[in-house]
Amino acid sequence: MASAPPYPTAPPAHMAAAAASVPYPTSGGPSYAASAPPAAAEFKTRVQLFISCKKLVDKDVLSKSDPICVVDMLQGSIDASRAGGQFREVGRTEGIQDNLNPEFARSVTVDYYFEEVQHLRFVVYDIDDERRDVRAGGGELLGEVTTQLSQIVTKSPLVLNLTYEGRTSGFGTIKITAEEMSAINEDIDMDWTATKLDKMDF
């Protein structure tokens, strides 16, 4: 797995202002008292991750690979070393047929906590059997990489080499672009009516 640089001490400027505001398909996501300081986990924003790959390995004999990317997040880690944690899927892209340079249209949405180290793993599979999940015998591994969400946000777009069974070259690259999701503002039109009001004119 590729190691990520140290976690930055501050969020990017364009996301810091939003800090106080506060599943996946197959191929085919508090408030606190004003008098109390907020917990670190409450400083967050939601980001969309857009994924593309270049020069993937061709696993198919008569055609090109049919890639799909599955995104996992480390859960329950006791420290930045990832000890004691377990990766769990948080989303996946659509599958694309016969393409070694896919630009996936389906993004993956995650919560970005400014004061936490969040490890994400991107696993690219070649879809072999559309009737089965790629993690249950329906796909073949093309490459994977692990990095920190903070690195994706602060260095977006982030380009990394995919690895395969410990080997770090010759398996293509993955580009991950993070975009902050804007808060949805809705205008509400209200019509008021009343009946049997008291007559107040003299």
CORNORJO-V875285 format. One record per residue. N is the residue number from 0. PSI is psi in radians with two decimals (999 if undefined). D_CENTER is the distance of its C-alpha to the mean C-alpha in Angstrom with 1 decimal. Layout:
N&PSI&D_CENTER / N&PSI&D_CENTER
This chain:
0&2.50&18.1 / 1&2.37&17.6 / 2&2.59&18.0 / 3&2.66&16.3 / 4&2.92&18.6 / 5&2.63&19.4 / 6&2.33&17.2 / 7&2.68&18.5 / 8&-0.24&20.8 / 9&2.59&19.8 / 10&2.81&16.9 / 11&2.63&17.2 / 12&-0.67&20.1 / 13&-0.26&18.4 / 14&-0.34&16.0 / 15&-0.60&18.8 / 16&-0.45&20.8 / 17&0.06&18.2 / 18&-0.63&17.9 / 19&-0.36&20.7 / 20&2.26&19.6 / 21&999&18.2 / 22&-1.25&11.4 / 23&2.39&11.4 / 24&2.73&14.1 / 25&-3.05&15.8 / 26&-0.78&16.9 / 27&999&19.4 / 28&999&10.6 / 29&2.57&20.9 / 30&2.82&23.6 / 31&2.77&26.2 / 32&2.49&29.9 / 33&-0.47&30.8 / 34&-0.23&33.1 / 35&2.47&30.7 / 36&2.45&28.1 / 37&2.61&24.5 / 38&2.74&22.6 / 39&-0.63&20.0 / 40&-0.27&17.2 / 41&-0.24&18.3 / 42&1.68&17.3 / 43&2.86&13.8 / 44&2.82&12.0 / 45&2.32&9.2 / 46&2.62&7.0 / 47&2.36&5.9 / 48&2.10&4.7 / 49&2.33&7.9 / 50&2.42&9.2 / 51&2.79&12.9 / 52&2.74&15.4 / 53&2.44&19.0 / 54&0.86&22.0 / 55&2.75&20.7 / 56&2.42&23.4 / 57&1.92&25.5 / 58&-0.24&26.0 / 59&2.53&28.0 / 60&-0.83&31.8 / 61&-0.07&32.8 / 62&-2.91&29.6 / 63&2.91&26.3 / 64&2.67&23.2 / 65&1.49&21.0 / 66&2.69&17.4 / 67&2.54&14.3 / 68&2.21&11.0 / 69&2.33&9.7 / 70&2.22&6.7 / 71&2.60&8.4 / 72&2.42&8.5 / 73&2.23&12.0 / 74&2.44&14.0 / 75&0.31&17.5 / 76&2.43&18.0 / 77&-0.27&21.2 / 78&-3.12&20.7 / 79&-0.21&18.9 / 80&-0.08&20.5 / 81&0.18&18.2 / 82&2.40&21.5 / 83&0.09&21.7 / 84&2.96&18.0 / 85&2.34&16.5 / 86&2.38&13.2 / 87&2.48&12.1 / 88&2.37&9.9 / 89&-0.12&7.1 / 90&2.99&6.9 / 91&2.75&8.6 / 92&3.13&10.1 / 93&2.89&13.8 / 94&2.52&16.5 / 95&2.31&18.7 / 96&2.48&22.3 / 97&1.02&24.3 / 98&2.08&22.1 / 99&-0.06&21.6 / 100&1.06&19.8 / 101&2.50&17.2 / 102&1.73&15.3 / 103&2.36&12.9 / 104&-0.57&13.3 / 105&2.12&10.8 / 106&2.97&7.4 / 107&2.23&4.2 / 108&2.28&4.6 / 109&2.76&4.6 / 110&2.25&7.9 / 111&1.98&9.0 / 112&2.09&12.4 / 113&-0.57&14.8 / 114&0.26&17.1 / 115&2.61&15.1 / 116&1.99&14.1 / 117&2.04&10.7 / 118&2.26&10.5 / 119&2.47&7.8 / 120&2.25&9.6 / 121&2.07&9.3 / 122&2.12&12.3 / 123&2.23&14.1 / 124&2.72&17.0 / 125&2.13&20.0 / 126&2.08&20.7 / 127&-0.62&24.3 / 128&1.87&25.0 / 129&-0.26&23.3 / 130&-0.19&25.1 / 131&2.64&23.2 / 132&2.57&19.7 / 133&-0.34&18.7 / 134&0.10&18.5 / 135&0.69&21.9 / 136&0.00&24.0 / 137&0.08&22.7 / 138&2.90&21.1 / 139&2.36&21.8 / 140&2.28&19.6 / 141&-0.53&19.4 / 142&2.87&17.5 / 143&2.87&14.7 / 144&2.60&13.6 / 145&2.38&12.3 / 146&3.13&11.6 / 147&2.49&10.8 / 148&-0.61&8.1 / 149&-0.62&11.4 / 150&-0.65&12.4 / 151&-0.74&9.6 / 152&-0.80&10.5 / 153&-0.38&14.2 / 154&0.30&14.7 / 155&2.34&12.6 / 156&2.47&13.1 / 157&2.21&12.9 / 158&2.22&14.9 / 159&2.66&15.4 / 160&2.37&17.9 / 161&2.54&17.0 / 162&2.74&19.2 / 163&1.98&21.3 / 164&0.79&23.4 / 165&-0.24&23.7 / 166&2.43&24.5 / 167&0.05&22.6 / 168&2.65&24.1 / 169&0.13&24.9 / 170&0.26&21.7 / 171&3.14&20.1 / 172&2.82&17.3 / 173&2.37&13.6 / 174&2.24&12.5 / 175&2.14&9.1 / 176&2.27&9.6 / 177&2.33&8.1 / 178&2.25&10.0 / 179&2.38&11.0 / 180&2.17&11.8 / 181&2.56&15.6 / 182&2.50&17.5 / 183&2.05&19.4 / 184&2.19&23.1 / 185&2.37&25.5 / 186&2.36&29.3 / 187&2.11&31.4 / 188&2.24&35.0 / 189&2.27&37.4 / 190&2.25&41.0 / 191&2.41&43.5 / 192&2.68&46.7 / 193&2.64&49.5 / 194&2.69&52.7 / 195&0.73&55.9 / 196&2.62&55.5 / 197&2.44&58.5 / 198&2.10&60.8 / 199&-0.06&60.9 / 200&2.54&63.3 / 201&999&66.9
